[in-house]
Amino acid sequence: MKAVQISKPGGNFEVVDRPVPQPARGQVRIKVEACGICHSDALVKEGHWPGIQYPRVPGHEIAGHIDAVGPDVTQWKPGQRVGVGWHGGHCFQCEPCRRGDFINCQNEKITAIHFDGGYQEYMVAPAEAVALIPEELPAAEAAPLLCAGITVFNALRNSGARAGDLVAVQGIGGLGHLGIQYARQMGFHTVAIGRGGDKQALAKKLGAHTYVDTSAGSPAQALQKLGGAYVVLATAPDSKSMSALVDGLSPRGTLMIVGAGMESLTVTPLQLIGGSKSIRGWASGTAKDSQDTLEFSAFSGVRPMIERFPLEKAADAYDQMISGRARFRVVLTMNS
C-alpha cells in the first residue's frame, strides 16, 4: 500500500510502499478513503510531542470503511463506514476510565502519535476508537468532523447554553466556520466574531445572526450591547483576542476555549468575580462523541468547507494548511 510518513522530527513527507498492516487483538483495519489535515499534525511533523517513535504516519481525521477485524472484536464488521479521530483509545482501568471519563484516560492513546494515522491507504486502530459514519456523509466531508467538528460540537453541547441563549464564536476558520453552523443548528442566538468587514457575508451564510468586526471597535462592548454572551467559544488560538472577550460575557457566562494557543491569557480575578464568570477548556471527545457529531451533522446539514488533495500530494496539502491559506479544511483523498 501507499503511505506518507515522517522519518524524523522536522523531516519531509515521504511517499513510501508499506505492507498492509494486520489487525491485532482488539483492533480493526480500516481502508482509508479520506484523511483530514489538522494543525496538530505539526506535532508529528516537527516532533513536538515527546516520545514519538519514527517513522510515523500522521493523520487523525480518518474516514473509510472496515476492511478486517482482529480477534475478540465483536461490535464491528467488515464493510461498515467508520472514522477515527484524535482520541485513539483508552485503558479502561485508570481512575478516569473507571468513572467513564475516557477522554481523560491517564494512558490515552492518540491517533498518529501512539500509532500510525491516516496518511495511508490502510490503517489499524483500537476498536474503542472507532465511530460509525452515516451514509449521508461523504468520506471527504466526514473526515474533518472527526477533529475540528467534534471539538466545537462537543464543547458547545457541554457549555451549559440552552436554546435561545446568546453564543458567540470567536474566529471564522477551520474550527470557527463549523462552530457557527453548530451554534445556529442548536438553537442559539449566534454571533460570529472576526476581523474585517469582508468576513460578514460568510459569517451570515454559515448561520450567524450577527457579525462583530473586531477592527471596528471593542468586541466585548459589542457583545454587551447585545445583552452579553452566555458562552464565547474561542476557536482562534490568539490569547490576546480571547482575553479581550471576557468582559463581553453575561452574568455566569463562560469563555469556552478550544483554540490551542501557547501564550498566557490576561484576565484579572475581578473580571471573573464580577458576574460569576468562568473560563473553561474543552478537549475533543471519545469515539461516541465523534459519532454523535457525525449524526448531528448529517441530519442538520452542517458541513465543512474543504480543499482536496491526493495522498501523493500530502506535502502540498500540509503546506496549504500550515500557511493559513486553506478555506477551511484540507483533506487527502485516496485513489484506490
Sequence and secondary structure as in RCSB ss.txt:
>XXXX:A:sequence
MKAVQISKPGGNFEVVDRPVPQPARGQVRIKVEACGICHSDALVKEGHWPGIQYPRVPGHEIAGHIDAVGPDVTQ
WKPGQRVGVGWHGGHCFQCEPCRRGDFINCQNEKITAIHFDGGYQEYMVAPAEAVALIPEELPAAEAAPLLCAGI
TVFNALRNSGARAGDLVAVQGIGGLGHLGIQYARQMGFHTVAIGRGGDKQALAKKLGAHTYVDTSAGSPAQALQK
LGGAYVVLATAPDSKSMSALVDGLSPRGTLMIVGAGMESLTVTPLQLIGGSKSIRGWASGTAKDSQDTLEFSAFS
GVRPMIERFPLEKAADAYDQMISGRARFRVVLTMNS
>XXXX:A:secstr
 EEEEE STT  EEEEE       TTEEEEEEEEEEE GGGHHHHHT STT  SSB    EEEEEEEEE TT  S
  TT EEEE SB    S SHHHHTT GGG TT  BBTTTB  SSBSEEEEEGGGEEE  TTS HHHHHHIIIIIH
HHHHHHHTS   TT EEEEE  STTHHHHHHHHHHTT EEEEEESSGGGHHHHHHHT SEEEEGGGS HHHHHHH
TT EEEEEE S  HHHHHTTGGGEEEEEEEEE S   S     HHHHHTTT EEEE     HHHHHHHHHHHHHH
T    EEEEEGGGHHHHHHHHHTT  SSEEEEE   
